[in-house]
Each structure stands twice: as structure tokens, then as C-alpha cells.
Amino acid sequence: MALSSETESAATYFALQRPSIAPDGIVTATISGSAAPTWTAVETGNAKGLLGDDVLQLKASGGITNPILWVVTGHGKVFQGSVVNGQVAQWVSVSGGGSTGIGEARALFVNPYDSRYAWVLDRKDPSTNAPSIKATSDGGGSWTTADTLKNIATNGGEFRFGGSDNLFDWTCSLAWMSFSRQHPNIAVAALFPGGVAYSNSSGQTWAVLPDVTSGPTPAPANNLRGYPIAVWYDDNPLFGKPSIYVSLHSNRTLRVDGDFDALPEQ
């Protein structure tokens, strides 16, 4: 979680905890060396009990000095809370409202090194009542549709699009995202099943990694194409040339090298 300007002496973790173990669903621990961690409740004051046992996802941003937690509830709402002295005293709704708000959030990804930027798969976009990908560049103050990412995920309408439904019961079209600690303007998205997108402008523009979904030669026995389900961006500072690792649903992992900034933007 540490920003490039921060020095980390011990690892800080935040985690979801099952309600059957304790009433508070979010806990934190700082772990140093081999000592066993001590997990403590995060929520206090007005925050305690507000989300109940309804948290589906937990993301963190903002580094280790002033971390910010983002959560998605089972009702598809997005909340944000600032961590002060290891605790969140208040949850703030960042789902927006009206036709530009989030109708029913599922997959949420936040740039851990720049809290202004986040992306979400909205199962019921209020403007269309259909699934979409939405993005924020002001920390959840407002959301806009990311039509380019949806177009890549569907390969221009060839594939279905969705998340947490009968067809996408184990993944979402916005399957995974990765970010660069050294260059917070870089974002990479695994978009199931259409491809992998790369941005060097914090998501203002996107380019498609070539040949990721074309499958290996020779093709595997079941002839499955390489649909991306996860992605990881590696700054690779030792060699000065970044790499992007892509996990594919046909039990393969690809490493893609090259000048990503030279890819044509969509």
C-alpha cells in the first residue's frame, strides 16, 4: 500500500471478516517479522454498524499514512471511509445519484496510489438499466461511463457483457485491474472475454494489447481461446522495460513485453 514517497517499516493489512466470527466485518493488523498478527476492528463511532454484514468487496488506496477504504455492499452501493489512527469513524456514500450514479455495483477497482481514480462494473446503469463500466476521477464525487472499456470487453459487440449473473457467475466483464506504483497514471484492465486494455492517462484513453485473446499455437485440446481473467503490471525497474502478465481462463499465463505507450489509442 505504500506510496513511492513513503517508507514502510511494517506491513499494514485490512481484511473482511465473517460475521459469524465477530459483529464487525472489517479488521486491520500491522505485521512485522514473524510475530503473529493482532487483528482489531476498524469501524467506530457513526461508522460502526452502518454497513452491517453486507460488505462484498474491500479496496484500499491513499498509501499507509492516510489510507482510504472503499467498500461495495451486497445492495450494490459504494462507500468510502478515511482511516485515522487505524479506525474509520464515518462511511460516506460515493455511489452518486440520478442517471450518472451507480445503480448496482459489483466489481470495484481503485488505484491504490491515486485515490481519485476508481472503476466499477455497474449491473444496472440508471441511464440505460443495462450493465456498464463507470469511472471516477474525483474520488467518487462523480461517475462517467467508460464506453471504451465496454467495447473492448465485448470486442465491439461480439460478446455478452455483465457481472455476477447467470452467464458471469464466476467473473465480471471488468475482471481485474492493476496499477503502477512508480507511474500512478498507468492502469491495466483485464476485460473478459474481449481483451486487455492499457492506459497511460489514468483511464482517459485506452489501448488494446495485441494477440492476447488469439490463443496459443497449437491450440489446446479443448480449443479454448485465451480469455483474460486477471492482469498484473510490472514496472520491472531492473531492466527498464515494463511487462504485463495476463492470466487466462484456459490455465495459461502470458507475459507481454513491449512499448505499451506506442499502442494505438481507442
PEKAZI-V62403 format. One record per residue. N is the residue number from 1. RES is the residue in one letter. SS is DSSP state (H for helix, E for strand, L for the rest). Layout:
# PEKAZI-V62403
n->N res->RES ss->SS
n->N res->RES ss->SS
This chain:
# PEKAZI-V62403
n->1 res->M ss->L
n->2 res->A ss->L
n->3 res->L ss->L
n->4 res->S ss->L
n->5 res->S ss->L
n->6 res->E ss->L
n->7 res->T ss->L
n->8 res->E ss->L
n->9 res->S ss->L
n->10 res->A ss->L
n->11 res->A ss->E
n->12 res->T ss->E
n->13 res->Y ss->E
n->14 res->F ss->E
n->15 res->A ss->E
n->16 res->L ss->E
n->17 res->Q ss->L
n->18 res->R ss->L
n->19 res->P ss->L
n->20 res->S ss->L
n->21 res->I ss->L
n->22 res->A ss->L
n->23 res->P ss->L
n->24 res->D ss->L
n->25 res->G ss->L
n->26 res->I ss->E
n->27 res->V ss->E
n->28 res->T ss->E
n->29 res->A ss->E
n->30 res->T ss->E
n->31 res->I ss->E
n->32 res->S ss->L
n->33 res->G ss->L
n->34 res->S ss->L
n->35 res->A ss->L
n->36 res->A ss->L
n->37 res->P ss->L
n->38 res->T ss->L
n->39 res->W ss->L
n->40 res->T ss->E
n->41 res->A ss->E
n->42 res->V ss->L
n->43 res->E ss->E
n->44 res->T ss->L
n->45 res->G ss->H
n->46 res->N ss->H
n->47 res->A ss->H
n->48 res->K ss->L
n->49 res->G ss->L
n->50 res->L ss->L
n->51 res->L ss->L
n->52 res->G ss->L
n->53 res->D ss->L
n->54 res->D ss->L
n->55 res->V ss->E
n->56 res->L ss->E
n->57 res->Q ss->E
n->58 res->L ss->E
n->59 res->K ss->E
n->60 res->A ss->E
n->61 res->S ss->E
n->62 res->G ss->L
n->63 res->G ss->L
n->64 res->I ss->L
n->65 res->T ss->L
n->66 res->N ss->L
n->67 res->P ss->L
n->68 res->I ss->E
n->69 res->L ss->E
n->70 res->W ss->E
n->71 res->V ss->E
n->72 res->V ss->E
n->73 res->T ss->E
n->74 res->G ss->L
n->75 res->H ss->L
n->76 res->G ss->L
n->77 res->K ss->L
n->78 res->V ss->E
n->79 res->F ss->E
n->80 res->Q ss->E
n->81 res->G ss->E
n->82 res->S ss->E
n->83 res->V ss->E
n->84 res->V ss->E
n->85 res->N ss->L
n->86 res->G ss->L
n->87 res->Q ss->E
n->88 res->V ss->E
n->89 res->A ss->L
n->90 res->Q ss->L
n->91 res->W ss->L
n->92 res->V ss->E
n->93 res->S ss->E
n->94 res->V ss->L
n->95 res->S ss->L
n->96 res->G ss->L
n->97 res->G ss->L
n->98 res->G ss->H
n->99 res->S ss->H
n->100 res->T ss->H
n->101 res->G ss->L
n->102 res->I ss->L
n->103 res->G ss->L
n->104 res->E ss->L
n->105 res->A ss->E
n->106 res->R ss->E
n->107 res->A ss->E
n->108 res->L ss->E
n->109 res->F ss->E
n->110 res->V ss->E
n->111 res->N ss->L
n->112 res->P ss->L
n->113 res->Y ss->L
n->114 res->D ss->L
n->115 res->S ss->L
n->116 res->R ss->L
n->117 res->Y ss->L
n->118 res->A ss->E
n->119 res->W ss->E
n->120 res->V ss->E
n->121 res->L ss->E
n->122 res->D ss->E
n->123 res->R ss->E
n->124 res->K ss->E
n->125 res->D ss->E
n->126 res->P ss->L
n->127 res->S ss->L
n->128 res->T ss->L
n->129 res->N ss->L
n->130 res->A ss->E
n->131 res->P ss->E
n->132 res->S ss->E
n->133 res->I ss->E
n->134 res->K ss->E
n->135 res->A ss->E
n->136 res->T ss->E
n->137 res->S ss->L
n->138 res->D ss->L
n->139 res->G ss->L
n->140 res->G ss->L
n->141 res->G ss->L
n->142 res->S ss->L
n->143 res->W ss->L
n->144 res->T ss->E
n->145 res->T ss->E
n->146 res->A ss->L
n->147 res->D ss->H
n->148 res->T ss->H
n->149 res->L ss->H
n->150 res->K ss->H
n->151 res->N ss->H
n->152 res->I ss->H
n->153 res->A ss->H
n->154 res->T ss->L
n->155 res->N ss->L
n->156 res->G ss->L
n->157 res->G ss->L
n->158 res->E ss->L
n->159 res->F ss->L
n->160 res->R ss->L
n->161 res->F ss->L
n->162 res->G ss->L
n->163 res->G ss->E
n->164 res->S ss->L
n->165 res->D ss->L
n->166 res->N ss->L
n->167 res->L ss->L
n->168 res->F ss->L
n->169 res->D ss->L
n->170 res->W ss->L
n->171 res->T ss->L
n->172 res->C ss->E
n->173 res->S ss->L
n->174 res->L ss->E
n->175 res->A ss->E
n->176 res->W ss->E
n->177 res->M ss->E
n->178 res->S ss->E
n->179 res->F ss->E
n->180 res->S ss->L
n->181 res->R ss->L
n->182 res->Q ss->L
n->183 res->H ss->L
n->184 res->P ss->L
n->185 res->N ss->L
n->186 res->I ss->L
n->187 res->A ss->E
n->188 res->V ss->E
n->189 res->A ss->E
n->190 res->A ss->E
n->191 res->L ss->E
n->192 res->F ss->L
n->193 res->P ss->L
n->194 res->G ss->L
n->195 res->G ss->E
n->196 res->V ss->E
n->197 res->A ss->E
n->198 res->Y ss->E
n->199 res->S ss->E
n->200 res->N ss->L
n->201 res->S ss->L
n->202 res->S ss->L
n->203 res->G ss->L
n->204 res->Q ss->L
n->205 res->T ss->L
n->206 res->W ss->L
n->207 res->A ss->E
n->208 res->V ss->E
n->209 res->L ss->L
n->210 res->P ss->L
n->211 res->D ss->L
n->212 res->V ss->L
n->213 res->T ss->L
n->214 res->S ss->L
n->215 res->G ss->L
n->216 res->P ss->L
n->217 res->T ss->L
n->218 res->P ss->L
n->219 res->A ss->L
n->220 res->P ss->L
n->221 res->A ss->L
n->222 res->N ss->L
n->223 res->N ss->L
n->224 res->L ss->L
n->225 res->R ss->L
n->226 res->G ss->L
n->227 res->Y ss->L
n->228 res->P ss->E
n->229 res->I ss->E
n->230 res->A ss->E
n->231 res->V ss->E
n->232 res->W ss->E
n->233 res->Y ss->E
n->234 res->D ss->E
n->235 res->D ss->L
n->236 res->N ss->L
n->237 res->P ss->L
n->238 res->L ss->L
n->239 res->F ss->L
n->240 res->G ss->L
n->241 res->K ss->L
n->242 res->P ss->L
n->243 res->S ss->E
n->244 res->I ss->E
n->245 res->Y ss->E
n->246 res->V ss->E
n->247 res->S ss->E
n->248 res->L ss->E
n->249 res->H ss->L
n->250 res->S ss->L
n->251 res->N ss->L
n->252 res->R ss->E
n->253 res->T ss->E
n->254 res->L ss->E
n->255 res->R ss->E
n->256 res->V ss->E
n->257 res->D ss->E
n->258 res->G ss->L
n->259 res->D ss->L
n->260 res->F ss->H
n->261 res->D ss->H
n->262 res->A ss->H
n->263 res->L ss->L
n->264 res->P ss->L
n->265 res->E ss->E
n->266 res->Q ss->L
